[in-house]
């Protein structure tokens, strides 16, 4: 697998959307290609930062309105972030 194909498929790889054979081909390429491996590591770190920092609080009134519109009771201990 060349670098262009690996980079093109890296997001599918990270999302677990590839067959086992394509995952193995990309993993092998990453083991043998330091520039692609660095890009892969960067993408993993970026996803971790986004997951940990990019959270919005849902105002309680909005939660109540959504629950009422769905006809659902609010949970007793609702999560504060999405």
N, C-alpha and C positions, 0 to 999 in steps of 0.2 A: 504494500500500500504506500502511495506517495503522500507527501505532506498536504497537498491540496485536498485529497480525498479524506485524509485524517481530520483536518481542520473542519472540513464541511460536515463531517459526521460526529464531531466531538460533542455537540449539543445533544444529539440523539443518544449518544453514548452516556452522557451525564444524566439524561432523563430516563435511562433504562429502556429505550425504545428499539434497540437493535437485537438481532438474533445473537445467539451465543458465539457463532462463527465470526460475525463482524466485530463483536466486542473483543474477541481474542485477537483479531487482526489489528485492531486499533491499539490494544494493550501492547502487542508486540512492537508496533511502530513507536509507541511512546517510550518503550524500553530502549529502543535503538536510536532515537532522535531527540537529543537534548533540547533543541529549540521548540519542538512541538510539546515536549514534556513540560517545559517552563510555561508555555501558554495554557496547557491543561491545568497545571497547579494554580495559575492565576485565576482561571475560571472557577475553580473550586473555592478559592479564597473569596472571590467576589460574591459568589452565591451565598457563602456563609455570612459575610458582612450584610448583605441585603436581607437575608432571613432574620438576622438578629437585630438590625437597626430600623428596618422599614416596616414599622407596625403602626397602625392608626387606632386610636381609641374610638370606640363607638359610643356616642352620647346615650345615656340611659333612655331619654325620651324617644330617640330613634329606634332603639331596641324594642321599647314598648309598642310603638306604632307598627313595626314590622311584625311582631308577635300577634298583635291584634288583627292585622290584615290577613295573616295566615290562619287565624283562629287557634293559635297555640298558646298555652300558658308559658310564662317566662320561667326558665329554670331558677331554682332557689339561689344558686351561686353561679351567675353567668360569668363567662370569661370577659375580661375588659378590653381585649385587643383582638383584631382580626389578623 
